[in-house]
Amino acid sequence: MLKTFDYPKFDHRPSADQQSGEVRRHPVIVVGAGPVGLTAAIDLAIKGVAVVLLDDDKTVSVGSRAVCYAKRALEIWDRLGCATPMVDKGVIWKTGKVFRGDREIYRFDLLPEDGHKMPAFVNLQQYYLEEYLVRRAEEVGVEIRWREKVTGVDTAGNHVRLPIETPTGVYALEADWLIAADGARSCIRRALGLDFMGQAFNDRFLIADVVMRADFPPERWFWFDPPFHRRQSTLLHMQADNVWRIDFQLGPDADPDEEKRPERVIPRLKAMLGADTEFELEWVSVYTFQCRRLEKFRHGRVLFAGDAAHQVSPFGARGANSGVQDADNLVWKLKAVLDGTAPEALLDSYDAERVQAARENLLNSTRSTDFITPKSAVSQAFRDAVLDLAENHPFARRLVNSGRLSVPAVYADSPLNTKDEDDFAGTMPPGSPCADAPIARNGRPGWLLSLLGSGFTLLCFGDAPEPLKVGAVAVDLLTAGRDFEDVEGLVAQRYDGRPGTVYLVRPDQHVAARWRAFDEAKVRAAVNRALARRGRRR
């Protein structure tokens, strides 16, 4: 019998809006209290935006679901004040191994360098992650309304109207802006009649979350054609509480209901783990690969994020991680529009930047699917040849695709970027997320990203300019040697920070521009460009 948990329950309480009988308007409503919706709501509340979060359920995630959270998502959550319990509870890892049959053919290190606060990956069951996010949302004043089901969307000229069903009756709300983070089966997407572009693959995979004490290290292990599951693939991950995630490829003809039965799952696990290994099933599911997205993520005043906007295969951990980056990209722009410091056109850059990120994720996810489950004799021959070579030839290992793991998006072609005029070394051109590095401040150790804040920042290597304000937007100053000490020299190294160098950093901690010397006119122009304020000079 499958093990279940007594998940934290949240029940519906009629809101003041519902009790009033009036249709009230809110600046922002977020639909969907999963990792993406909670992240967006927390960020909005921290920025001082009154936000209402609606969810049609009354529980955190059932089953582990998303389990691998990448360094960039953890950095975002750290800025929002909720990463510490995730890292403390989760399993930290950075090493992956690829097997063919019963032989290891190679291994990889996802963060070979030191000097980063957040690890490469943390594995943590989604129900824990959501508990921590709910706790933080309550701390910062997010109003979460449980068991409130949105049943339609009326997109008026300058607002959105939502009819809502609750256990205590129906009512309606209005919002200046709506963030749809309501998952793969998005009711908002259906209500607007929007379809996904892309592919849904036929191959089925079994997820089994297994409670056991095992000697496996905290690593990602992937098998092609393992002896316990011939002509298929298997993935193993360690989670918190001695729970292990195991994915078995089943093939396109598998019956999902049949394969989820313990009588089918347990023999597979015994073949892999050994007949004498004691374990208990916690959760079982069957899924297929989805590589699809909306054509656009912005539809007037409705903004889609996470699985409501795009779906990728679980191999590579690109689903939740990319959704968290959606929220990180969107919220500062929405705040600027609400404050009147940027035009609505700024939100078009959310569409441009995150659609491009989704294209990249879908491309990598599709390539992973094709390599893991070859669809033709030619594809099979190519995969076999690559695996033959990879064991002894490092060049071939770049071609092995057991799921290209999540990396932070680089908005290289963003309309918000100011192109480089000077020569820079390193890997942080405009559009890149800022790299972290150890620093000291007032004699205490710390980290660079914690100093970049959540507004526009000038990171300076040299004499600090005078405080700067571009219109109503204040630009914070952060100067190496004055505001912090580069204790290991890694800030200067990672930013190619020669004396005089200046970086303009966006509120989401992506690089907007960089120069070898401070020029006030150029900085002003770059801030205006990053806010989509064309033609503004002051």
Rosetta blueprint (number, residue, H / E / L):
1 M L
2 L L
3 K L
4 T L
5 F L
6 D L
7 Y L
8 P L
9 K E
10 F L
11 D L
12 H L
13 R L
14 P L
15 S L
16 A H
17 D H
18 Q H
19 Q H
20 S H
21 G L
22 E L
23 V L
24 R E
25 R E
26 H E
27 P E
28 V E
29 I E
30 V E
31 V E
32 G L
33 A L
34 G L
35 P H
36 V H
37 G H
38 L H
39 T H
40 A H
41 A H
42 I H
43 D H
44 L H
45 A H
46 I H
47 K L
48 G L
49 V L
50 A L
51 V E
52 V E
53 L E
54 L E
55 D E
56 D L
57 D L
58 K L
59 T E
60 V L
61 S L
62 V L
63 G L
64 S L
65 R L
66 A L
67 V L
68 C E
69 Y E
70 A E
71 K H
72 R H
73 A H
74 L H
75 E H
76 I H
77 W H
78 D H
79 R H
80 L L
81 G L
82 C L
83 A H
84 T H
85 P H
86 M H
87 V H
88 D H
89 K H
90 G L
91 V E
92 I E
93 W E
94 K L
95 T E
96 G E
97 K E
98 V E
99 F E
100 R E
101 G L
102 D L
103 R E
104 E E
105 I E
106 Y E
107 R E
108 F E
109 D E
110 L L
111 L L
112 P L
113 E L
114 D L
115 G L
116 H L
117 K L
118 M L
119 P L
120 A L
121 F E
122 V E
123 N E
124 L L
125 Q L
126 Q H
127 Y H
128 Y H
129 L H
130 E H
131 E H
132 Y H
133 L H
134 V H
135 R H
136 R H
137 A H
138 E H
139 E H
140 V L
141 G L
142 V L
143 E E
144 I E
145 R E
146 W E
147 R L
148 E L
149 K E
150 V E
151 T L
152 G L
153 V L
154 D E
155 T E
156 A L
157 G L
158 N L
159 H L
160 V E
161 R E
162 L E
163 P E
164 I E
165 E E
166 T E
167 P L
168 T L
169 G E
170 V E
171 Y E
172 A E
173 L E
174 E E
175 A E
176 D E
177 W E
178 L E
179 I E
180 A E
181 A L
182 D L
183 G L
184 A L
185 R L
186 S L
187 C H
188 I H
189 R H
190 R H
191 A H
192 L L
193 G L
194 L L
195 D L
196 F L
197 M E
198 G E
199 Q E
200 A E
201 F E
202 N E
203 D E
204 R E
205 F E
206 L E
207 I E
208 A E
209 D E
210 V E
211 V E
212 M L
213 R L
214 A L
215 D L
216 F L
217 P L
218 P L
219 E L
220 R E
221 W E
222 F E
223 W E
224 F E
225 D L
226 P L
227 P L
228 F L
229 H L
230 R L
231 R L
232 Q L
233 S E
234 T E
235 L E
236 L E
237 H E
238 M E
239 Q L
240 A H
241 D H
242 N H
243 V E
244 W E
245 R E
246 I E
247 D E
248 F E
249 Q E
250 L E
251 G E
252 P L
253 D L
254 A L
255 D L
256 P H
257 D H
258 E H
259 E H
260 K L
261 R L
262 P H
263 E H
264 R H
265 V H
266 I H
267 P H
268 R H
269 L H
270 K H
271 A H
272 M H
273 L H
274 G L
275 A L
276 D L
277 T L
278 E L
279 F L
280 E E
281 L E
282 E E
283 W E
284 V E
285 S E
286 V E
287 Y E
288 T E
289 F E
290 Q E
291 C E
292 R E
293 R E
294 L L
295 E L
296 K L
297 F L
298 R E
299 H E
300 G L
301 R L
302 V E
303 L E
304 F E
305 A L
306 G H
307 D H
308 A H
309 A L
310 H E
311 Q E
312 V L
313 S L
314 P L
315 F L
316 G L
317 A L
318 R L
319 G H
320 A H
321 N H
322 S H
323 G H
324 V H
325 Q H
326 D H
327 A H
328 D H
329 N H
330 L H
331 V H
332 W H
333 K H
334 L H
335 K H
336 A H
337 V H
338 L H
339 D H
340 G L
341 T L
342 A L
343 P L
344 E L
345 A L
346 L H
347 L H
348 D H
349 S H
350 Y H
351 D H
352 A H
353 E H
354 R H
355 V H
356 Q H
357 A H
358 A H
359 R H
360 E H
361 N H
362 L H
363 L H
364 N H
365 S H
366 T H
367 R H
368 S H
369 T H
370 D H
371 F H
372 I H
373 T L
374 P L
375 K L
376 S L
377 A H
378 V H
379 S H
380 Q H
381 A H
382 F H
383 R H
384 D H
385 A H
386 V H
387 L H
388 D H
389 L H
390 A H
391 E L
392 N L
393 H L
394 P H
395 F H
396 A H
397 R H
398 R L
399 L L
400 V L
401 N L
402 S L
403 G L
404 R L
405 L L
406 S L
407 V L
408 P L
409 A L
410 V L
411 Y L
412 A L
413 D L
414 S L
415 P L
416 L L
417 N L
418 T L
419 K L
420 D L
421 E L
422 D L
423 D L
424 F L
425 A L
426 G L
427 T L
428 M L
429 P L
430 P L
431 G L
432 S L
433 P E
434 C L
435 A L
436 D L
437 A L
438 P E
439 I E
440 A E
441 R E
442 N L
443 G L
444 R E
445 P E
446 G E
447 W E
448 L H
449 L H
450 S H
451 L H
452 L L
453 G L
454 S L
455 G L
456 F L
457 T E
458 L E
459 L E
460 C E
461 F L
462 G L
463 D L
464 A L
465 P L
466 E L
467 P L
468 L E
469 K E
470 V E
471 G L
472 A L
473 V E
474 A E
475 V E
476 D E
477 L E
478 L E
479 T E
480 A E
481 G L
482 R L
483 D L
484 F E
485 E E
486 D L
487 V L
488 E L
489 G L
490 L H
491 V H
492 A H
493 Q H
494 R H
495 Y L
496 D L
497 G L
498 R L
499 P L
500 G L
501 T L
502 V E
503 Y E
504 L E
505 V E
506 R L
507 P L
508 D L
509 Q L
510 H E
511 V E
512 A E
513 A E
514 R E
515 W E
516 R L
517 A L
518 F L
519 D L
520 E H
521 A H
522 K H
523 V H
524 R H
525 A H
526 A H
527 V H
528 N H
529 R H
530 A H
531 L L
532 A L
533 R L
534 R L
535 G L
536 R L
537 R L
538 R L
